[in-house]
Amino acid sequence: MANETIPESWRGVLEPVLSTPEARRLGGWLTAEEAAGKQVFPPRGTRLAALALTPLEDVRCVILGQDPYHGPGQAHGLAFSVQAGVRPPPSLVNIYKELESDLGLPRPATGDLTPWARQGVLLLNNTLTVEGGQAGSHAGRGWDAVTDACVAAVAERAEPTVFILWGSHAKKKASRVPALGRASHHLVLTSAHPSPLSAHNGFFGSRPFSQTNAFLEEAGRGTIDWRI
């Protein structure tokens, strides 16, 4: 896809998908949208940032998001993350509240989750672009095949991995990946979404961070330092 470099470790997973007519249509449509003057987030060159920061062989945990933040300067290619200096959005604030409750860690001052990504936490949105100010506007345009392939590639590996599914959208995505359903050596954690509309319906108190580390430690894959 134009202006996006496929990270080497993901090349075998993505090249077949990105060579399809559907992917070419997606690329052409994005180019046309930008040529028409529409803002598309995150910026070109950062849309595969989650894959660049977390090589396939290093993935220990997958956190699935829906689509990027649609405000100026927020999205930078990592699900739930915002660029340094940008105020954390409400969903991320709630994630930090659960982090504090679960592990006793102070709430971070920054919303940049890059330190998690560098430790093997794949922060992957289902749809990798969005029009400014229009949440969900690029859903159904072709990104699903790309990100489904990424989730399947992780699920098919022998290394025990944690999949964190927040909300119905993430659960539906996982249901499209047969390998995840068959892989009993992985841990799949599900709860309500951390958004203000649903966080009190089962997200708060779900303890995903401590459960992830307990599983990874028992599997001999170390633990994640969740501090930011």
N, C-alpha and C positions, 0 to 999 in steps of 0.2 A: 504494500500500500504506500502511496506516495508520501515522502517525507517521514516515514516511520521505518526505522531499522529494526529488523527482527533480531532479538538477542540470540546469540549463538546456541545456547542450550535449549532454546525453544524452537529452533529453526525446523527440525524434523517434524515437530508437531504442527507448526503453523503454515509452512510452505504449501502443503497440499490444500489446506483450507483457503489460503489467500490466493490460490491460482484458479479458484472456481469462478464461474460467471457471476454468482451472487456476490462474491467479495469484490469483484471488479465493478459491479454496479454500485456497491456501497462506496467504494473509493470515488467513483465518478459523481455520485450524488453529493458526497461531502464537499468535493471540489466546487460543484455548482452552487451549493448553499453558501459557501464562503465568497464565491465570485459575485453572488447576489447581494453581498454586504451583510450577511447574517453572522453573528458572533457564534463561534463553535468552541466549546470548552471540553477538555483542556486544550492548550495550544498545540499546534502541529509539532511533532518531535518529542512529545511527552505522553502520547496516548498509550504506549506500551511500557510505560515506566515501571509498572508493577512487575512485569516480566524481566526487565533489565536489572532491577534491584534484587530480585529473588530468582536465581537460576533454578531450573527444574530440579536438578540433583540436590539442591539445598532446602527444598520446601519441607517444612515440618508442620505447618499449620496453614489452612486456607480460611480466610474470612471473606465471605461473599457479600458484595454490595449490589445495589440496583443500577444506578447510573451516577455520573459525576455531579458534583455540586454545580449549580447553574448561575452562581453569582460571579461577577468579575474578580479575577485574582484568587479564586478559591481552589479550584480543581488543579491537580498537578499529576494525575495518573495513578493515584493510590486510593482505593476505596476508603471512605470515611475520613480521609486525611485532607488537610488544607496546608497551603504554603506557610512557611514561618512568617510571623508577623500578622497573620490573618486570624481574626477572632474565631475560636472553635464554634461551629454550628451546633444547634440543640442536640442532635443525635450524638455527636461526639462528646458533648458535655455529659450526656447520660452514660456513655461508655466509660468516661473518666470517673463518674460517680460509682459505677459498678466496680471499676478497678480499685478504687479506694476502699470500698466495702469488702471486696473479695480478698485483696492482698495487703490492705493497710497502707498502700502507697499514696503519697500526696498527689493531688490533681495537677497534672502538668500545666505549665503556663503556655505552652505552644501546642498547636494542633497538627504539627508535622509528624507523621507516623513513620518516617523513613527509618528510624532505629529498629522498629519492628521488622520492616521489610528486609533489612540487612541481616537479620537473624533467622530468616527462613519463614517469615509470615507473609504469605502471598495475599495481598490486599487487592482482590480482583472484583471489579464491577462487572455485572452482566453485560451492560451496554457501555462502551468506552468513550462515547462522546454525547454531548447534549447541546441544544441551542440555548444561548444566554436567556435567562429568565423563563425558560419553558421546561420544567421538570418532565422527564419521560418522553421528550419530543423525538428522540432518535431510537426509541424502542421499536423492534420489529423491522429495522432497516438492514439487518444482516450481521450485527455483531454477535448474536447468540451462537452462531456456528463457531465463531472464533473462540469465544470464551468457554463454550461447552467442551471444545477440544482440549483446552488447557486444563479444565477440571478433570476430564477423563484421563489425561496423561498422568496427572498426579495420582488419581485413584488406582490406575493400573500398575503403579510401582509397588515393589515388595516392601518398601520401608513404611512402617506404621506412621500414619499422619492423622492430624486432627482437622476435621472440617466443621467450622462454626457457621451455622445457618441461622441468621436472625430474620424472622418474619416470613410470611407466606411466599414472597417472591423468591427468596433464597432456597426455600424448601422445594418449590416447583422446579427451579433450575437443577437442583440435585437429582430430582426424580427423572430428569431427561438424560442422566448419565448412568447407563446400566452398570458400568464398572464399579461405581460407588455403592450401589445396592448389593453387589456381590462380595464386596471387600470387607470381610468380617474382621480383618486385622487392623482396620482404621477405627478411629473414634469419631462419631458424628454427634455434635451437640446442637440441639435446636431450642429456640426460645422465641418469644415475641421480639419484635424489632425495637431498637433503642430510641426510636422517635418519640417525642413527647406524647403523641396520640396513643402509643401502645406500650411504652416502657413499663408501666405499672401493671401490665397484664401478664407478667412472667419474665420480663427481661431482668428487672431488678431482683437480685437474689439468685440468679441462675449460675453464678460463679464460674464463668467460662475460662477465666485465666488460671485459676488454681487447678481446675480439672485438666486443662491442657498440659500444664507442667507435670502433674502427677502421672498422666498417661505417657508423656514423652520420656520422663525419667525412668519409668518402669520398662519402657521399650528400649532403653539404652541410647536414646537420642538427645540426651541433655535436657536442659530447661531453657525457657525464654526469659530474658530479663525484660519485664514489661515496663520498666521505668523509661520515661521520655526525658 
